[in-house]
Amino acid sequence: MKICVLDGYTLALDDLSWDPLRSLGDVTIYDRTSRAELLERARGCEALLTNKTPLDGDAMRSLPDLKYIGILATGCNLVDLKTAAELGIVVSNIPSYSTDSVAQMAIALLLAATNRVESYTLLNREGRWAASADFCYTVAPIIELAGKRIGIVGFGHIGEKVGEIARAFGMRVTAFTSKAASSLPDWVEKADDQSYGECDVMSLHCPLTESTREMVNKEWLSKLKRGAILINTARGQLVDESAASEALYSGSLGALCTDVLSQEPPTPDNPLLRAPNVFVTPHIGWASREARQRLLEIATDNLLAFQEGKPRNVVN
């Protein structure tokens, strides 16, 4: 089988081996692939593995040998699943590989906003503490999480793990989910129409779909408690970045903690790169070595299962 990995650099870096995948066929691995390079590189391949390289209907129709697409992620929004199904192309994703790592990142971002450890470290390297008249100083309010309410939008594996960690801090957990209240853990309260205004923190863990694109808009933000903290470790396109920036400047949104932006890498004029009280990391919540190793193992197992006629983790 001729196999092509279109953008493998961020997955393997320099610390993981592709050898298990190479055992499944004739494998070519590219660090990254542009749209202009896609068809030439994919031509003749029966299997393509992609993380952030889009595969639309036109591309699939131009690749008659293509039988399988392995998404090197959980989200499927960059692959035209409908066209793939029409063409008989099996598409698999990688579920639940990064639950612990992404949940850890969500809480790390929250702590960055509430305790500002790195901000103080940088100031102290510049001499701020040494020049202080007192034994301590503060540059922003320090927020205790115990007793605060966190609203979790999307209560899947990652959302529930974030809830478990938040609960360990003494936070109250509210789930914004389509799941029935009876199916939720007994320490979780299912949200109602009043819940937006009661949450001190909101954390996004829902997929990107047409119905969730820019769900965090001016109207959505207006429902939040003034000064609430918003965390996004899901997809950048869930947030209307201009509306979020305005809310940060006005103070209605207390802080935005995000590992994702609508365009990655962002353009220099992205408003969230300049707005106050924004904590941005470069989409690294998934990127612990442990999570990447699981991803690579599952991706290999998915392709092997397809070769054996028993495809798994199929999303189309």
C-alpha positions in Angstrom: 0.0 0.0 0.0 1.3 3.5 -0.9 0.9 5.7 2.1 1.6 9.4 2.5 1.7 11.5 5.7 1.0 15.0 4.5 2.1 16.9 7.7 3.9 14.8 10.2 6.3 17.3 11.8 4.3 18.4 14.8 3.3 14.9 15.6 6.7 13.1 15.6 9.0 16.1 16.2 12.4 14.5 17.0 11.3 12.1 19.7 8.9 9.6 18.1 9.5 6.9 15.6 7.4 6.3 12.4 8.7 2.7 12.1 5.4 1.0 13.1 3.6 2.9 10.4 6.4 2.2 7.9 5.8 -1.5 8.4 2.4 -1.2 6.8 3.5 -0.2 3.3 5.4 2.2 1.2 5.4 5.3 3.4 6.4 8.8 2.5 6.4 11.4 5.3 6.3 15.2 4.7 6.8 17.8 7.5 4.0 19.9 5.9 2.1 20.1 2.6 0.7 23.2 1.0 -2.4 23.2 -1.2 -0.2 23.6 -4.2 1.8 20.5 -3.3 -1.1 18.3 -2.3 -2.2 16.6 -5.5 1.4 15.9 -6.7 2.3 14.4 -3.4 -0.9 12.4 -2.9 -1.1 11.1 -6.5 -1.2 7.3 -6.6 -1.6 7.0 -2.8 -4.2 4.6 -1.4 -3.9 6.1 2.1 -3.4 9.7 3.2 -2.7 10.8 6.8 -3.4 14.4 7.6 -3.5 16.7 10.6 -4.0 20.2 9.4 -3.8 19.8 5.6 -7.3 20.2 4.2 -8.8 17.5 2.0 -11.8 18.9 0.2 -14.1 17.2 -2.4 -12.2 18.5 -5.4 -8.9 17.0 -4.1 -10.5 13.6 -3.4 -12.1 13.5 -6.9 -8.6 14.1 -8.4 -7.2 11.1 -6.5 -8.8 8.0 -7.9 -6.5 5.6 -6.0 -7.4 7.0 -2.6 -9.2 4.5 -0.4 -8.5 5.7 3.1 -7.9 9.0 5.0 -6.5 8.9 8.5 -7.0 12.1 10.4 -4.2 12.7 12.9 -6.5 14.4 15.4 -9.9 14.1 16.9 -11.6 17.0 15.0 -12.8 16.2 11.5 -13.6 19.7 10.1 -10.7 19.8 7.6 -11.9 16.7 5.7 -15.0 16.7 3.5 -16.7 13.7 5.1 -19.7 13.7 2.8 -17.7 13.6 -0.4 -15.4 10.9 1.1 -18.5 8.8 1.8 -19.8 9.3 -1.7 -16.5 8.2 -3.2 -16.2 5.2 -0.9 -13.2 6.6 1.0 -13.0 5.5 4.6 -12.1 8.3 7.1 -10.9 7.5 10.6 -10.0 9.9 13.4 -8.1 9.6 16.7 -10.5 9.8 19.6 -9.6 10.3 23.3 -5.8 10.3 22.8 -5.2 13.7 24.4 -7.9 13.9 27.2 -5.5 14.3 30.1 -3.1 16.6 28.3 -5.8 19.0 27.0 -7.6 19.1 30.3 -4.2 19.9 32.0 -3.7 22.7 29.5 -7.2 24.1 30.2 -6.4 24.3 33.9 -2.9 25.7 33.3 -4.5 28.5 31.3 -7.0 29.1 34.1 -4.2 29.3 36.7 -2.3 31.7 34.4 -5.2 34.1 34.6 -5.9 33.6 38.3 -2.3 33.4 39.7 -0.1 34.9 36.9 3.0 32.8 37.9 4.8 33.4 34.6 4.0 37.1 34.6 5.6 37.5 38.1 8.6 35.4 37.1 9.3 37.7 34.1 8.9 40.8 36.2 11.2 39.5 38.9 13.9 38.7 36.3 13.7 42.3 35.4 14.2 43.4 39.0 10.6 44.2 40.1 10.7 42.3 43.4 14.2 43.4 44.2 13.0 47.0 43.9 9.9 46.5 46.0 9.4 48.4 49.2 7.5 45.5 50.7 8.1 41.8 51.0 5.4 41.1 48.3 3.7 43.0 45.6 0.7 42.4 43.2 0.0 43.6 39.7 -3.4 42.0 39.3 -6.0 40.4 41.5 -5.2 36.9 42.7 -8.3 34.8 42.4 -9.1 31.8 44.6 -10.9 29.1 42.7 -12.6 27.3 45.6 -16.3 28.1 45.6 -16.3 29.5 42.1 -18.6 28.0 39.4 -17.1 26.7 36.1 -19.4 26.1 33.2 -18.2 23.4 30.8 -19.5 23.7 27.2 -19.5 20.2 25.8 -19.2 17.4 28.4 -17.3 14.7 26.5 -14.1 13.0 27.7 -12.1 16.3 27.9 -14.9 18.3 29.4 -15.6 15.8 32.1 -11.8 15.6 32.9 -11.7 19.4 33.3 -14.7 19.2 35.6 -13.0 16.6 37.7 -9.9 18.7 38.1 -11.9 21.9 38.8 -13.9 20.0 41.4 -10.6 19.1 43.1 -10.0 22.8 43.4 -13.3 23.1 45.2 -15.2 24.6 42.2 -18.8 23.9 41.4 -19.3 22.4 38.0 -22.1 23.1 35.5 -22.3 21.3 32.2 -23.7 22.8 29.1 -24.5 19.6 27.2 -27.2 17.8 25.3 -26.8 14.8 27.7 -29.6 14.1 30.1 -29.1 15.3 33.6 -29.5 11.7 34.8 -26.5 10.6 32.8 -24.1 13.2 34.4 -22.0 12.5 37.5 -23.7 13.5 40.7 -21.3 16.3 41.3 -22.3 18.0 38.0 -25.3 20.4 37.6 -26.9 20.5 34.1 -27.1 24.1 32.9 -30.3 26.0 32.4 -31.1 29.4 30.8 -29.8 31.2 33.9 -26.5 29.4 34.1 -24.5 31.7 31.9 -24.8 34.5 34.4 -23.9 32.4 37.3 -20.5 31.0 36.0 -17.3 32.6 37.0 -15.4 30.5 34.4 -16.5 29.1 31.1 -14.5 26.4 29.3 -15.2 25.3 25.7 -14.9 21.6 24.8 -17.4 21.2 22.0 -16.6 20.3 18.4 -16.5 22.8 15.5 -19.6 22.5 13.4 -21.7 25.0 11.4 -23.9 25.4 14.4 -21.0 26.1 16.8 -18.9 28.3 14.5 -18.5 31.7 16.3 -21.0 30.6 18.9 -19.1 32.9 21.3 -20.3 36.1 19.8 -21.5 39.5 21.1 -24.8 38.1 22.3 -23.3 35.0 23.9 -20.7 37.1 25.7 -23.4 39.5 27.0 -25.0 36.6 28.9 -21.9 36.0 31.0 -21.2 37.3 34.5 -19.2 40.5 34.3 -15.5 39.7 34.7 -15.9 36.0 33.9 -12.9 34.0 32.5 -13.3 32.2 29.2 -11.1 29.2 28.3 -10.9 27.7 24.8 -8.9 24.6 24.2 -11.2 23.3 21.5 -11.2 25.2 18.2 -10.4 28.9 17.5 -13.4 29.3 15.2 -15.8 28.8 18.1 -15.0 32.4 19.1 -15.8 35.6 17.2 -12.4 37.2 18.0 -13.5 40.8 17.4 -16.4 40.4 19.8 -14.1 38.8 22.4 -11.6 41.6 22.0 -14.2 44.2 22.5 -15.5 42.4 25.7 -11.9 42.3 27.0 -11.4 46.0 26.5 -14.7 46.9 28.1 -14.0 44.6 31.1 -17.2 42.6 30.7 -14.9 39.6 29.9 -12.3 39.3 32.7 -9.8 37.2 30.8 -9.5 35.0 27.8 -7.3 31.9 28.1 -6.9 30.2 24.7 -4.7 27.5 23.1 -6.4 28.0 19.7 -7.1 30.9 17.3 -9.3 31.1 14.2 -6.2 31.1 12.0 -3.1 29.1 12.9 -0.5 30.5 12.9 -2.3 33.8 13.4 -1.9 36.9 11.4 0.0 39.7 13.2 -3.2 41.8 13.4 -5.3 39.2 15.2 -7.1 41.4 17.8 -6.6 38.8 20.6 -2.8 39.2 20.4 -3.1 42.7 21.6 -6.2 42.8 23.8 -5.8 43.0 27.6 -5.9 39.9 29.9 -5.4 37.4 27.1 -3.3 34.3 27.7 -2.4 32.6 24.5 -0.5 29.4 23.9 0.3 28.0 20.3 -2.1 25.1 20.1 0.0 22.8 22.3 -2.5 21.3 24.6 -2.4 18.0 22.6 1.4 18.0 22.2 2.7 16.2 25.3 5.0 13.3 24.3 2.6 10.9 25.9 -0.4 12.2 24.0 1.5 12.2 20.7 2.7 8.7 21.2 -0.9 7.5 21.8 -1.9 9.4 18.7 0.7 7.7 16.5 -0.1 4.3 17.9 -3.9 4.7 17.3 -3.3 6.1 13.8 -1.2 3.1 12.9 -3.8 0.7 14.4 -6.5 2.5 12.5 -4.7 1.9 9.2 -3.9 -1.7 10.0 -7.6 -2.3 10.9 -8.5 -0.9 7.5 -6.1 -3.1 5.7 -7.5 -6.1 7.4 -11.1 -5.1 6.3 -12.2 -4.1 9.8 -12.0 -0.3 9.8 -12.4 1.4 13.2 -12.9 4.9 14.5 -14.7 5.7 11.2 -16.3 9.1 11.1 -18.1 9.0 7.8 
